Amino acid sequence: MAIKQITVFVENKQGALVAITDALASKNVNIRALSIAETEEFGILRLIVNDESAAEKTLLDEGYLIKVIDVVGVKIGDAPGKLSAALGVLDKAGINMEYLYAFMTRTEKHAYVVLRVEDNAAAEKALEDAGFHLISDADVDKL
């Protein structure tokens, strides 16, 4: 039930993110979650979008270097300790997490979190077994 994440390598200069977001907007691609980490010359932009195929084609047509990977999306309660509980499940299962970031959502009761882990299937099973609801591409489309 993994969801698709697009990783874009972006030059660290003024206007670079505007160009990407404008290109996606022009094709009616809506960004549902994002994260950016920068180095001096380049940034790594991670995106979850409502239409991965259109985003991929648009970014490739614009000349961006991208990579599409599967990540785990998990719905957690919006209360202290809920993120820690989800992360504890992965830790107890021996699953290393590489990074995480949150969704922009339209719900007041939950937060949606994107997790990059070593083994998506193992993480999904551990989280589901612990009672967490996983996010699918269909869930992303509804946001």
Buried (B, 14 or more C-beta within 10 A) or exposed (E): BBBBBBBBEBEEEEEBBEBBBEBBEEEEBBBBBBBBEEEEEBBBBBBBBBBBEBBBEBBEEBEBEBEBEEBBBBBBBEEEEBBEBBBEBBEEBEBEBEEBBBBEBEEEEBBBBBBBBEBBEBBBBBBBEBEBBBBEBEBBEEB
